[in-house]
């Protein structure tokens, strides 16, 4: 189910011409400002990211032009002594939160009904869980995915433990020929 970012009403403003004395809609102006403000922020983020990438490319170009394979000789031991590459990429987390929600969607969210006060029934629960979490839990899908991944990992580890481990032989089927009294040519 798609989430509408902006609800703009009325859809059909008029089927004729708008009268001259009709005041301009402040709501439509707010939607337009919000829309173009979001576009400006997205364009600025793209600009910043492309500048960052260009700076990285420029630094790499300088390093590559400074390398000369005829002058510098790198031994295999030197290569093995270097530290392994470690990425410095930081992955975005919780990108769908109230802090990152577009303002139009946040206004729609705030206009929704509050959840029922199920937390008042917590004193009657004997499992110690919060009753409201069964109705609304922002981490529900993450926890569901995490539990599936843990179950898959446990199942794979269990399956590996059950399979008999056969030692590999050289030549693939060399031992079978020896048992049958044949020699490999």
DRENDREN-933471 format. One record per residue (C-alpha): x, y negated, z; residue in one letter. Coordinates in steps of 0.001 Angstrom, whole numbers, plus 524288, in hexadecimal, padded with zeros to 5 digits. Layout:
<sites>
XYZA...
</sites>
This chain:
<sites>
800008000080000X806587F34A7FBDBX807097E84380587X8027C7DB4D7FFEEX80C557D0B580295X802FF7C5708002FX7F4447C5208001AX7EFF87B9AC7F7F4X7E1797B6B97F87BX7D8A37B34A7F207X7DC5B7BAA47E5D0X7D3057B37B7DCD0X7D4337A5487E0B9X7CAE57A02C7D68EX7C5317A3BF7C99DX7C4A8795AC7C553X7CCF2789927C6E9X7D0E5784E37D45CX7CA9D777EE7D84BX7D38276C1C7D919X7D0647696C7E774X7D35F7777C7EBDBX7DE4F777807F636X7EA4577FD77F33FX7EAC178C987FA98X7F4C378C6480574X7F46C79B2480649X7F86279CC57F7FEX80364792EF7FA0AX8083379A9B805D6X8082A7A72B7FDD3X80FC77A06B7F301X819D379AF47FC99X81B257A84A802EFX81CA27AF0A7F5CFX826DC7A5B07F080X82DF67A5467FD8EX82F1E7B40B7FD5AX833F67B3A67EF51X83E307A97C7F323X842CD7B1EB7FE9DX843C17BDFE7F5EBX84B477B65D7EB94X854A97B13A7F5FFX856FE7BF147FB19X859DD7C3D87ED51X863217B8777EB44X86A4E7BB517F800X86B767C9CF7F4EBX870687C74F7E721X87A7F7BD987EC49X87F117C7A77F61FX880417D1F77EB8CX887897C8A27E297X8913B7C58D7ED6FX8938F7D41B7EF85X895867D6227E0E4X89F337CAD87E05DX8A7087D0647EBC8X8A7457DDBB7E549X8AB927D7D87D849X8B7017D12B7DF03X8BB137DDDE7E5AAX8BA2A7E58C7D8F3X8C25B7DBCA7D155X8CCD37DC1F7DBF0X8CE307EADD7DAE7X8D8BF7EFF37D1E0X8DA1B7FE9B7D083X8E8007FDAE7CB03X8ED377F63B7D6B8X8E6157FC947E1F2X8E6C980B1A7E3A1X8DDBA8114A7ED81X8E0B081ECB7F274X8D66F828F07F58DX8DA7482872803D6X8D7D2819BF80455X8CA5081BF37FEDCX8C7398261280948X8CC5981D428141AX8C2DA81254810E2X8B676810FD81886X8A9FF815BA8123DX8A11D80BAF80C1AX8969E806AA81524X88B747FEF480F9AX888137F1FB815E9X87A607F1E38104BX8701C7EEDA81A71X862F57F4DB81781X856C67ECF781A36X84E687F2CD824D9X8406D7EFFD828BDX83E2A7E78E81CD0X82F7F7E8BE81E92X82DFA7E1BF82B6FX826647D5D382FC8X832AE7CDA282EF5X834807D0B082075X8261C7D09981CE4X822267C62F81302X81A5B7BB2F8193BX80E227BDEA81136X80E2C7CC1C81577X811017C83082389X805097BF6682396X7FCB97CAB481EA1X8029B7D3788290DX7FF7E7C9B7833C8X7F16A7C8B982F34X7EF577D7738311FX7E8367DCF083CE1X7F0607E0B88489FX7F1AD7EF4684BA1X7E8B67F4B285635X7EE307F4418641CX7F1FD802A386467X7FD547FFA486D79X7F3807FE2587891X7F12080CC98779BX7FF6A8101887A08X7FCE9812B488869X7F44F81E3688457X7FEA88245887B92X806D782F1188197X8110A82FBF876B7X8169A82232879B6X814DF81D1486BD8X80F5D80FCC8686EX801868111886339X802EB8054785A62X80E3980BE38532EX80497815F984DF9X7FC9D80B0F847DFX8074A8021584305X815D8804EA842D2X81F1A7FD5A839F3X8297C807F483B27X820438133983822X824E2815EB82A3CX833348148582DE2X8318A81E258390FX82A1E8277E8302FX83510826E282615X83F868286E83093X838C88345D83630X837D183A86828AAX846528383C82655X849D583E4B8337DX8413884A19830BCX8476284BD082345X8550084B238292BX8519D85518833A6X84B9685E2982989X857A685D40820D3X860A58601082C51X8583686B9983051X85818870FD8225CX866EA86FE48215DX868588779D82DDCX85FCC882C9828C7X866B8884F181BA6X871F588EB681BEBX87EBC8887581844X886238906780E1BX8947F88D9F80BF7X8980E8899B7FE1CX8A137891E67F625X8AA7088DA57EB84X8A611890677DDAAX897CF8914D7E161X895478A0027E016X8A31E8A53E7E1FEX89FB98ADBB7EDCCX894A28B4BB7E6C7X89DD98B9B57DC28X8A7538BEEC7E634X89C7E8C66F7ED1AX8982F8CCBC7E061X8A61C8D1027DD62X8A7D08C7B07D201X8B2D58BE177D0B1X8B1708B0807CB61X8B9198AE6E7BED3X
</sites>
